[in-house]
Amino acid sequence: TSIEPVVLEKLDQVLRDVHSYYGSRETAGIIMNPKTGEIIALQTVPTFDPNDFSQSDPAHFGNPLVESRYEFGSIVKALTMAAGLDAGVIQPETTYNDTGRITLNSKTISNYDGKARGVVPMQEILSQSLNLGVSFIAGRLGHETFRSYFEGLGLGTETGIDLPNEISGDINNIMDSPRDVEYATASFGQGIAATPVEMIKALGALANDGRVVTPHLARTIKLSSGIEKELTWGEDVEVFSPEAVQKTTRMLVQVVDTALAKGAHSIPEMSVAAKTGTAQIAGPEGGYYDDRYFHSFFGYFPAYDPQFIILLYTREPSGVQYASETLTEPF
């Protein structure tokens, strides 16, 4: 397999620390080579001991990385930005008037703090994580084009990873609806859901010249006869142009270098492209909880020749609202 035990051990410890510190319901991560789709490490907490099932909670026997879907929130903004750049409906220097709140189909959408930013360029959409900014991009793309990019990234379908019980994400909100509001919320990762492996597959296109690969763990089958069979995982599919991805990457690097904790976590020796995500969690009767959040963080590096992409998330951390507070340091 492509699993690297030392990396997996480190990932496991980091996830356990986050999970314990914030008292989360679930914390997990995937590290992948974005050029090949090879999974280098993946883990979820709480977990179980496969050598002694009797000492583990049966509720943890599943693998939420492929068996559960989530609304990932603002990390999806990077995909919306790339789609807008690829389609040519925006450029990095494009500006829009951010009013803080808008109403679409009788539904109000606002920035995370409800505040207006005035006339701002595209960079600020990612640097300040502005919901109205990506809603603006979605409006320029139009329903059909927006939907075609998300479908092309594999959202709403199984990835084909070589793990059991995989389910598909859910993007039905943008499959049939004629309403603008569904596309606006999808642009910032709400109202649509994906499995974690589905999400890293889609985000991996940003680290692979716009091409989507199939995540997988197996490299080779070794038969008892001594014959080895190397596995292939299908052709890459180009969704974004390399130019659009390069522009998006430059913007995500600036997020790390200047916006995320005011640049405190930038790495002098290496450019890193990354984005946080804080999503509200849907309630069982519809609507969203106002005190429960799903935090995510993704990034790839070295930014201009990526060898690794990391996706982290923690579900319902206690006493903290934003992913920048919980997952920046672990990343």
C-alpha positions in Angstrom: 0.0 0.0 0.0 0.9 3.7 -0.2 0.5 4.2 3.6 3.6 5.6 5.3 3.6 4.3 8.9 5.6 7.2 10.4 3.3 9.8 8.8 0.3 7.8 9.9 1.6 7.7 13.5 2.1 11.5 13.5 -1.3 12.1 12.0 -2.9 9.8 14.6 -1.2 11.7 17.5 -2.2 15.2 16.2 -5.8 14.1 15.7 -6.0 12.6 19.2 -4.6 15.9 20.7 -7.1 18.0 18.9 -10.0 15.7 19.7 -9.1 15.6 23.4 -8.4 19.3 23.8 -11.7 20.4 22.2 -13.9 17.5 23.3 -15.0 17.0 19.7 -17.4 14.3 18.6 -15.2 13.2 15.8 -11.8 14.3 14.4 -10.1 13.0 11.3 -7.6 13.6 8.5 -6.3 12.4 5.2 -2.9 13.0 3.6 -2.7 12.3 -0.1 -0.3 12.7 -3.0 -2.4 14.9 -5.3 -0.5 13.9 -8.4 -1.2 10.2 -8.1 -4.1 9.9 -5.6 -2.0 7.7 -3.3 -3.2 7.9 0.3 -0.2 8.4 2.5 -2.1 8.4 5.8 -5.7 8.5 7.0 -7.2 8.2 10.5 -10.3 9.0 12.5 -10.8 9.6 16.3 -12.4 7.9 18.2 -11.2 4.7 16.7 -10.9 1.1 17.8 -8.4 -1.7 18.3 -8.8 -4.2 15.5 -6.9 -6.8 17.6 -9.5 -6.6 20.4 -13.0 -5.6 19.3 -14.4 -6.4 22.7 -12.6 -3.4 24.2 -14.0 -0.9 21.6 -17.3 0.8 21.1 -19.2 -0.7 18.1 -20.3 2.8 17.1 -16.7 3.5 16.0 -16.2 0.4 13.8 -17.2 2.2 10.7 -15.0 4.5 8.6 -16.6 8.0 8.4 -13.9 9.1 5.8 -15.9 7.1 3.2 -19.2 6.2 5.0 -20.3 9.7 6.2 -21.0 12.9 4.4 -20.7 16.5 5.8 -21.3 20.1 4.8 -17.7 21.3 4.7 -18.2 25.0 4.6 -15.6 27.5 3.5 -12.9 25.3 2.1 -15.3 24.9 -0.9 -14.7 28.6 -1.6 -11.4 27.6 -3.2 -13.2 25.4 -5.7 -15.7 28.2 -6.5 -12.9 30.6 -7.1 -11.1 28.2 -9.4 -14.3 27.7 -11.3 -14.9 31.4 -11.8 -11.3 31.9 -13.0 -11.4 28.9 -15.3 -14.7 30.0 -16.9 -13.3 33.6 -17.3 -16.2 35.2 -15.5 -13.7 36.8 -13.0 -10.0 37.6 -12.8 -8.0 38.1 -9.6 -8.3 41.9 -10.0 -12.1 41.7 -10.4 -14.0 43.6 -7.7 -17.5 43.5 -6.3 -19.5 45.5 -3.8 -19.8 43.6 -0.6 -23.0 44.7 1.3 -22.7 42.2 4.1 -26.1 40.7 3.4 -28.2 39.8 0.4 -31.6 38.3 -0.1 -32.2 35.6 -2.7 -35.5 33.8 -3.1 -36.7 35.3 0.2 -33.6 33.8 2.0 -31.0 36.1 3.6 -27.3 35.2 3.1 -24.7 37.1 5.0 -21.0 37.0 5.7 -19.9 35.2 8.8 -20.0 38.4 10.8 -22.8 40.1 8.8 -20.5 43.1 8.0 -20.1 44.8 4.7 -16.7 45.2 3.2 -17.5 47.6 0.4 -15.7 47.3 -2.9 -13.1 44.5 -2.6 -11.0 42.4 -5.0 -11.2 38.6 -5.3 -8.3 38.0 -3.0 -10.3 39.3 -0.1 -13.0 36.6 -0.7 -10.5 33.9 0.4 -8.5 36.0 2.8 -11.6 37.2 4.7 -13.7 34.1 3.8 -16.6 36.2 2.4 -19.8 34.3 1.7 -21.1 37.1 -0.4 -18.0 37.0 -2.5 -18.3 33.4 -3.7 -22.1 34.0 -4.1 -21.1 36.8 -6.5 -18.9 34.3 -8.4 -21.7 31.7 -8.5 -24.1 34.3 -9.9 -21.6 35.1 -12.7 -21.1 31.5 -13.5 -24.9 30.7 -13.7 -26.6 27.6 -12.6 -25.6 25.2 -15.4 -21.9 26.1 -15.5 -21.6 26.2 -11.7 -23.2 22.7 -11.5 -21.0 21.3 -14.3 -17.8 22.2 -12.4 -18.9 20.6 -9.2 -20.0 17.5 -11.0 -16.7 17.4 -12.9 -14.9 17.4 -9.6 -16.7 14.2 -8.7 -18.9 15.8 -6.0 -22.1 13.8 -5.5 -20.6 10.6 -6.7 -18.4 7.8 -5.2 -14.7 8.2 -5.7 -14.0 4.6 -6.4 -11.4 4.4 -3.5 -10.4 0.8 -2.6 -12.1 0.9 0.8 -15.4 -0.8 1.7 -18.8 0.8 2.2 -18.2 4.0 0.3 -21.2 6.3 -0.1 -21.6 9.3 -2.4 -22.0 12.9 -1.4 -25.2 14.8 -1.9 -25.4 17.8 -4.2 -29.1 17.4 -5.0 -29.7 21.1 -4.0 -28.0 22.2 -7.2 -29.2 19.4 -9.5 -32.8 20.5 -10.1 -33.5 23.7 -8.3 -34.1 26.8 -10.4 -33.5 29.1 -7.3 -30.4 31.2 -7.0 -30.1 30.6 -3.3 -29.1 27.0 -3.6 -26.2 27.8 -5.8 -25.2 30.7 -3.6 -25.0 28.5 -0.5 -23.3 25.7 -2.3 -20.6 28.2 -3.4 -19.5 28.4 0.3 -20.0 24.7 1.1 -23.5 24.7 2.8 -26.5 22.9 1.5 -24.3 20.3 -0.3 -22.5 17.5 1.4 -19.5 15.3 0.6 -17.5 12.4 2.2 -14.1 13.5 3.3 -12.4 11.3 0.7 -14.7 12.9 -1.9 -13.7 16.4 -0.7 -9.9 15.7 -0.8 -10.4 14.3 -4.4 -12.1 17.5 -5.5 -9.6 19.8 -3.7 -6.7 17.8 -5.1 -7.5 19.2 -8.5 -6.1 22.5 -7.2 -2.8 20.8 -6.5 -2.6 18.9 -9.7 -2.9 21.4 -12.5 -6.6 21.2 -12.5 -6.8 17.4 -12.9 -8.8 15.0 -10.7 -7.3 11.7 -9.7 -8.8 8.6 -8.0 -7.8 8.3 -4.3 -6.4 4.9 -3.4 -4.3 2.9 -1.0 -3.2 -0.1 -3.0 -0.2 0.1 -5.3 0.6 -3.5 -6.1 -0.8 -7.0 -5.7 1.8 -9.5 -4.8 0.8 -13.1 -5.6 2.1 -16.1 -3.7 3.7 -17.2 -6.9 6.0 -14.2 -6.7 4.3 -12.4 -9.5 3.6 -8.7 -8.8 0.8 -6.8 -10.5 1.0 -3.0 -10.4 -2.5 -1.4 -10.2 -3.7 1.5 -12.3 -6.5 3.8 -11.3 -7.8 5.3 -14.5 -7.1 8.4 -16.4 -6.9 11.9 -14.8 -9.7 14.2 -15.7 -9.0 17.9 -16.3 -11.6 20.1 -14.7 -9.7 23.4 -14.4 -7.0 24.8 -16.6 -3.5 25.0 -15.2 -3.7 28.8 -15.5 -6.8 29.0 -13.4 -5.3 26.7 -10.7 -2.1 28.7 -10.6 -4.1 31.9 -10.0 -6.1 30.2 -7.3 -2.9 28.8 -5.7 -1.3 32.3 -5.6 -4.4 33.5 -3.7 -4.3 30.6 -1.3 -0.6 31.2 -0.6 -1.4 34.8 0.2 -4.1 33.6 2.7 -1.4 31.7 4.6 1.3 34.3 4.3 -0.8 37.4 5.3 -4.4 36.5 6.4 -4.3 33.4 8.5 -3.3 34.5 12.0 -1.8 37.6 10.2 0.9 35.4 8.7 2.1 33.9 12.0 1.9 30.3 10.5 3.7 31.0 7.2 6.8 28.8 6.6 9.8 30.9 5.4 11.3 27.9 3.5 8.2 26.9 1.6 5.1 28.3 0.1 1.9 26.7 1.4 -1.6 27.1 -0.1 -4.4 26.6 2.4 -7.9 27.6 3.5 -10.0 27.1 6.6 -13.7 26.1 6.7 -16.3 26.6 9.4 -19.7 25.2 8.6 -23.0 25.2 10.6 -24.4 21.8 11.3 -27.9 20.9 10.0 -30.5 19.9 12.6 -32.7 16.8 12.2 -35.8 18.9 11.6 -34.3 21.2 9.1 -32.4 24.5 9.6 -29.1 24.8 11.4 -27.9 24.7 15.0 -26.6 28.1 16.1 -24.1 26.6 18.5 -22.7 23.5 16.7 -20.0 23.7 14.1 -18.0 21.5 11.7 -14.4 22.7 11.3 -12.2 21.8 8.3 -8.8 22.8 7.0 -7.1 21.9 3.8 -3.7 22.8 2.3 -1.1 21.6 -0.2 2.6 22.1 -0.5 5.1 23.0 -1.8 2.4 25.2 -3.3 3.8 25.4 -6.9 4.9 21.8 -7.2 2.6 20.0 -4.6 3.7 16.6 -3.2 1.1 16.5 -0.4 -2.4 17.6 0.2 -3.9 17.4 3.8 -7.5 17.6 4.8 -8.4 17.8 8.5 -11.7 18.2 10.2 -13.2 18.1 13.7 -16.9 17.9 14.4 -18.6 19.9 17.1 -15.5 21.1 19.1 -16.5 22.7 22.4 -15.9 26.3 23.4 -14.6 27.5 20.0 -16.3 28.8 16.9 -13.8 29.0 14.0 -11.6 26.4 12.3 -8.7 28.9 12.2 -8.6 28.5 16.0 -8.7 24.7 16.1 -7.0 23.3 13.0 -4.4 25.9 11.9 -1.7 24.8 14.4 -2.3 21.0 13.8 -2.1 21.5 10.0 
